[in-house]
Amino acid sequence: MASVDLSSSPWLIRVFDRVPLPLPAMGMSIALAYFLFTTLLALVLWPWLGEQLLYRGWQSFSVTIPIYVGKALMVGYLAAAACFGLRGAVRDFQSLRPALSCDDIEFDHWLTRLRHVPRVPLHVATALAVWAGFFGALPDGNWTFMEQAPPLGSGLMSFAQIDQIVVKFFLFRTVAMELISAFLFADVARRFARIELLDLEQVAPFSRRSLRAVLVLVLYIVIMSLQALFEPNPGGAIGTVIWMSLLAVAVFLIPLIPLQRRIDAAKQGELTRIRADIRRENEARIAGAEDWVPLTGLIVYKKEIEQVSTWAFNTPTVLRLGFYVSLGIGSWVGAAVVERWLGTLLGS
C-alpha cells in the first residue's frame, strides 16, 4: 500500500504517507492526541471534567473515562479508515485497467480524480459537521446527567459543542470520501466497463471496493457499540447505527448497480445474437443448405450465457457482506446484553 501515490489527496490523508508508521499505529496516535486535546480543552472550559480525565480517572472507575476513550478511538479509527479506504480504492481502480475500454489518457484522468478527491463535497461535509455538532448539543435530551442543557456560551456547552464538532468532522468526511469513491466507480462502470460474460473476474475490483467501504463503516459501528456499555442513555446513538448500516448497504450497491445493468445488457444482447444464429442455422438445415452448422455448440453456449449472473460478485462476496452488516448490528446487541449483565451484577 505504500506504493500508492496520494500526494494530491487531502492533507488528512497525506499525513499518513509522510509519517513512517503503520495505519493502526497512526490511528492510535491520533486517538491519544484527541484524548489529550479533550483533556486540555476540558481543563480550560470545564475544569471538573478536565481534572477527572487527568487526575482521578485512572484511580477510580468513572463512566466519563470510557466514554471519552471511546470517542478518541472513533476519531483515530476514522482518520485511519479514510486513508485505508482511499488507498484500497486507488489500488482497485488500477487493477481495473484491463476491464475498461477507455484509453490511457482517460484512465489517468479518472485515476487522478480518485486520488485527488474533489474538495467541494469535503467542504460541504465539514460544514454539516459544524452545524450538527453545534446544534446537536443544544437539546435537553442529550444531557443525561442534567435535567436541562447548560446555557449557550457556557464552558460546559462550549466544550460539548467542540467535542461533537470534531467527532462529526472526521465521521462526515470519511463518509463523504466513501460516497465520492462509490459514485466515481459507478460512473466508470457506466461509461467504460468492458463486459466479458464468461470472464467476469475482470470486473471483480468493483465488488472488492464496495466490500471495503462496507467494512470501513461497519467497524465504526462496532467501535460505537463499546460506548453502549458505559453510556447511560445510548438511545441517540442507535439512530446513528441504523443510518450507518443503511448507508453501508447503499455504498455497496452504488457502483454495482450500473455494472449490473451493463452486464444485463451485454447478456441480453448476446442471447439475442445466439437466438438469431440458431434460428438462421435451423432454417438453413430445413431448407437443405449444404453449409449449415450443427446447433449443438450454439445450444451449449446459449446455456452458458443464460447461467451467467448479472451481478459482478459471487456467493462468498454476498456472505462477506452479510457478515459485515451483522457484525455491526450484532455488536450492539452484544453490548446491550453485557450492559444489562453489568447492571444486574452491580445492582444498578
C-alpha positions in Angstrom: 0.0 0.0 0.0 2.9 2.4 0.5 3.4 2.4 -3.3 0.0 4.1 -3.9 0.6 7.8 -4.8 -1.7 10.0 -2.7 0.4 13.2 -3.0 -2.6 15.2 -4.3 -5.1 13.9 -1.8 -6.4 15.9 1.2 -3.9 16.7 3.9 -5.5 14.4 6.4 -4.7 11.6 4.0 -1.2 12.8 3.1 -0.1 12.9 6.7 -0.3 9.1 6.8 2.1 8.7 4.0 4.5 11.2 5.5 4.8 9.6 8.9 6.6 6.2 8.8 4.1 4.3 10.9 1.5 1.6 10.0 -2.1 2.7 9.8 -3.1 1.1 13.2 -0.3 2.8 14.9 -1.1 6.2 13.3 -4.8 5.7 14.3 -3.9 5.0 17.9 -1.6 8.0 17.9 -4.4 10.2 16.6 -6.7 8.7 19.2 -4.3 9.5 22.0 -3.7 13.1 20.7 -7.5 13.6 20.6 -7.9 12.4 24.2 -5.2 14.8 25.3 -6.8 17.5 23.3 -10.2 16.7 25.1 -8.5 16.8 28.5 -6.8 20.1 27.9 -10.0 21.6 26.4 -11.9 20.4 29.5 -9.4 22.0 31.8 -10.0 25.3 30.1 -13.7 25.2 29.6 -15.0 22.6 32.2 -12.3 22.1 34.9 -14.3 19.4 36.7 -14.1 17.0 33.7 -10.5 18.0 32.9 -9.4 17.1 36.4 -11.3 13.9 36.3 -9.8 12.9 33.0 -6.3 13.9 34.0 -6.0 13.1 37.7 -8.9 11.0 39.0 -9.9 8.9 36.1 -7.2 6.2 36.4 -7.6 5.9 40.2 -11.4 5.3 40.5 -13.8 3.9 38.0 -16.0 6.5 36.3 -18.4 6.3 33.4 -16.8 9.5 32.0 -13.5 8.0 31.2 -14.7 5.1 28.9 -17.0 7.4 27.1 -14.2 9.8 26.1 -11.8 7.0 25.5 -14.4 5.6 23.1 -14.7 8.9 21.3 -10.9 9.1 21.0 -10.9 5.7 19.4 -13.6 6.7 17.0 -11.6 9.8 15.9 -8.4 7.7 15.5 -10.2 5.0 13.6 -12.0 7.3 11.3 -8.8 9.2 10.4 -7.0 5.9 9.6 -10.1 4.4 7.9 -10.3 7.3 5.4 -6.7 6.6 4.3 -7.3 2.9 4.2 -10.4 3.3 2.1 -8.7 5.7 -0.4 -5.6 3.6 -0.7 -7.6 0.5 -1.4 -9.9 2.3 -3.9 -6.9 3.5 -5.9 -5.4 0.0 -5.9 -8.7 -1.5 -7.0 -9.0 1.1 -9.8 -5.6 0.4 -11.1 -6.4 -3.3 -11.2 -9.4 -2.5 -13.3 -7.3 -1.3 -16.3 -7.8 -4.4 -18.4 -11.5 -4.3 -17.9 -12.0 -0.7 -19.1 -12.5 0.4 -22.7 -11.1 3.9 -22.2 -7.6 4.9 -23.5 -4.7 5.6 -21.2 -5.2 9.4 -21.1 -8.8 8.9 -20.0 -7.8 6.3 -17.5 -5.2 8.6 -15.9 -7.7 11.4 -15.8 -10.2 9.3 -13.7 -7.4 7.9 -11.5 -6.3 11.5 -10.8 -9.8 12.4 -9.8 -9.9 9.4 -7.4 -6.6 10.3 -5.8 -7.3 14.0 -5.6 -10.7 13.7 -4.0 -13.0 16.6 -5.0 -12.7 19.2 -2.3 -16.2 20.7 -2.6 -18.0 17.7 -1.1 -15.5 17.6 1.7 -16.1 21.2 2.4 -19.9 20.5 2.5 -19.2 17.6 4.9 -17.2 19.9 7.1 -20.0 22.5 7.1 -22.5 19.8 8.0 -20.3 18.6 10.8 -20.0 22.1 12.3 -23.8 22.5 12.0 -24.6 19.1 13.5 -22.0 19.4 16.3 -23.1 22.9 17.3 -26.9 22.3 17.3 -26.6 18.6 18.4 -25.5 19.6 21.9 -28.4 22.0 22.5 -31.4 19.7 23.2 -32.0 18.9 26.8 -32.4 15.2 26.0 -28.7 14.9 25.1 -27.6 15.8 28.6 -28.0 12.5 30.5 -26.6 13.7 33.8 -28.5 17.0 33.9 -32.2 17.9 33.8 -31.6 20.5 31.1 -28.8 21.6 28.8 -26.5 24.3 30.2 -26.9 27.8 28.7 -25.4 28.6 25.3 -22.0 30.1 25.7 -21.2 28.5 29.0 -17.9 26.5 29.3 -19.8 23.2 29.6 -21.9 23.8 26.5 -18.9 25.1 24.5 -16.9 22.0 25.4 -19.7 19.7 24.4 -20.1 21.5 21.1 -16.4 21.5 20.2 -16.2 17.8 21.1 -19.2 16.9 18.9 -17.9 19.0 16.0 -14.5 17.3 16.0 -16.1 13.7 16.1 -18.6 14.6 13.4 -15.9 16.3 11.3 -14.0 13.0 11.0 -17.2 10.9 10.6 -18.8 13.1 7.9 -15.5 13.5 5.9 -14.9 9.7 6.0 -18.5 9.0 4.8 -18.1 11.7 2.1 -14.9 10.1 0.8 -16.5 6.7 0.6 -19.5 8.2 -1.3 -17.3 10.1 -3.6 -15.3 7.0 -4.4 -18.5 4.9 -4.8 -20.0 7.4 -7.3 -16.8 7.6 -9.2 -16.6 3.8 -9.6 -20.3 3.9 -10.7 -19.5 6.5 -13.4 -16.6 4.4 -14.6 -18.7 1.2 -14.7 -21.4 3.1 -16.6 -19.1 4.5 -19.2 -16.1 2.2 -19.7 -16.7 -1.3 -18.2 -15.8 -3.9 -20.8 -18.0 -6.9 -20.1 -16.7 -10.4 -20.9 -19.7 -12.6 -19.9 -17.6 -15.7 -19.4 -14.9 -13.9 -17.5 -16.5 -11.5 -15.0 -13.5 -11.8 -12.8 -12.0 -8.8 -14.7 -14.6 -6.5 -13.0 -14.2 -8.1 -9.6 -12.4 -4.9 -8.3 -15.8 -3.2 -8.3 -17.2 -5.6 -5.7 -13.9 -5.5 -3.7 -14.1 -1.8 -3.4 -17.7 -2.0 -2.3 -16.9 -4.5 0.3 -14.0 -2.4 1.7 -16.4 0.6 2.0 -18.8 -1.6 4.0 -16.1 -2.8 6.3 -14.9 0.8 7.0 -18.4 1.9 8.0 -19.3 -1.3 9.9 -16.1 -1.2 12.0 -17.1 2.3 13.1 -20.4 0.9 14.3 -18.6 -1.7 16.2 -16.5 0.9 18.0 -19.6 2.9 18.7 -21.1 -0.1 20.4 -18.4 0.0 23.0 -19.9 3.2 24.3 -23.2 1.4 24.9 -21.5 -0.4 27.9 -21.0 3.0 29.6 -23.4 5.5 28.1 -26.4 5.7 30.5 -28.7 6.6 27.6 -27.3 5.3 24.3 -30.6 5.7 22.5 -29.4 8.6 20.4 -26.5 6.5 19.1 -28.9 3.8 17.9 -30.2 6.1 15.2 -26.7 6.6 14.0 -26.3 2.8 13.9 -29.4 2.4 11.8 -28.5 5.1 9.2 -24.8 4.0 9.1 -26.0 0.4 8.4 -28.3 1.5 5.6 -25.5 3.7 4.3 -23.1 0.8 4.2 -25.6 -1.2 2.1 -26.1 1.8 -0.2 -22.3 2.4 -0.6 -22.0 -1.3 -1.5 -24.7 -1.1 -4.3 -23.9 2.3 -5.8 -21.0 1.1 -8.0 -22.5 -2.3 -8.6 -26.0 -1.3 -9.9 -24.6 0.4 -13.1 -22.3 -2.5 -13.6 -25.2 -4.9 -13.2 -27.1 -3.0 -15.9 -24.1 -3.2 -18.2 -23.8 -7.0 -17.6 -27.5 -7.5 -18.1 -27.5 -5.5 -21.4 -24.5 -7.5 -22.6 -26.1 -10.7 -21.6 -29.4 -9.9 -23.3 -27.6 -8.7 -26.4 -25.5 -11.9 -26.6 -28.6 -14.1 -26.1 -30.4 -12.2 -28.9 -27.5 -12.8 -31.2 -27.3 -16.5 -30.3 -31.0 -17.0 -30.8 -30.7 -15.3 -34.2 -27.8 -17.6 -35.1 -29.8 -20.7 -34.0 -32.8 -19.6 -36.0 -30.7 -19.0 -39.1 -28.9 -22.3 -38.9 -32.1 -24.1 -38.2 -33.8 -22.5 -41.3 -30.7 -23.4 -43.4 -31.0 -27.0 -42.2 -34.7 -27.2 -43.1 -34.0 -25.6 -46.5 -31.4 -28.3 -47.2 -28.5 -25.9 -47.4 -25.1 -27.7 -47.5 -23.2 -25.2 -45.4 -25.5 -25.2 -42.3 -23.7 -25.5 -38.9 -24.8 -28.1 -36.3 -26.7 -26.5 -33.5 -25.1 -28.4 -30.6 -22.3 -25.8 -30.0 -24.7 -22.9 -30.2 -27.1 -24.5 -27.7 -24.3 -25.3 -25.2 -23.0 -21.7 -25.5 -26.5 -20.3 -25.1 -26.9 -22.3 -21.8 -23.6 -21.0 -20.5 -24.7 -17.4 -21.2 -28.1 -17.9 -19.6 -26.3 -19.1 -16.4 -24.2 -16.0 -16.2 -25.2 -13.9 -13.2 -25.8 -10.2 -13.9 -24.3 -9.2 -10.6 -20.5 -9.0 -10.6 -20.0 -10.9 -7.3 -20.2 -14.4 -6.2 -21.6 -16.2 -3.1 -18.5 -15.6 -0.9 -19.0 -11.8 -1.6 -22.6 -12.0 -0.5 -21.6 -13.9 2.6 -19.0 -11.4 3.5 -21.4 -8.6 3.0 -23.9 -10.3 5.3 -21.2 -11.0 7.9 -20.1 -7.3 7.9 -23.6 -6.0 8.3 -24.4 -8.5 11.0 -21.1 -7.6 12.7 -22.3 -4.1 13.2 -25.8 -4.9 14.3 -24.6 -7.8 16.4 -22.0 -5.7 18.2 -24.8 -3.5 19.5 -26.9 -6.5 20.6 -23.9 -7.9 22.4 -23.2 -4.5 24.0 -26.8 -4.3 25.3 -26.5 -7.8 26.8 -23.3 -7.0 28.5 -24.6 -3.7 29.7 -27.6 -5.4 31.2 -25.4 -8.0 32.8 -23.2 -5.4 34.3 -26.2 -3.5 35.6 -27.5 -6.7 37.3 -24.1 -7.5 38.7 -23.5 -4.0 40.1 -27.1 -3.8 41.3 -27.9 -0.7 39.3 
